[in-house]
Amino acid sequence: MELSIRTSNKNFLRNYLELLNGILRLTPRELDSLVLFIEYDPEVACSMASRKYVSDAMNFKSVSVLNNYVKSLKDKKIIGKDSEGVYRYIPIVKPPTDLDSITFKFILSDSKVSA
């Protein structure tokens, strides 16, 4: 079975992350913040400059409101510190730039219940 989803370069990141959100389990606002963080800087997550950008884009009164979303992204292991102490995104949330299709493979295992 194949399902095609039409998108544009502008909307691709959001569409990609929305598809993955069944696995990531982000709230709509967490997803919004993640999209904005990656659009601002696809390598370094949640820098002070990107926090200001995302906070403004999400119309928060201050950057400190955004810290709840950053904490949630850390708790859900969407971002984490590298060996140098810099926050980075997990690889799955950063699609390769030359990506033109995605294949999901489901592996079903039937477990027999013994009586």
PyMOL commands that set and color helices and strands:
alter all, ss='L'
color gray80, all
select helices_A, chain A and resi 12-24+28-40+48-57+63-75+91-93
alter helices_A, ss='H'
color red, helices_A
select strands_A, chain A and resi 79-81+87-89
alter strands_A, ss='S'
color yellow, strands_A
deselect
rebuild
show_as cartoon
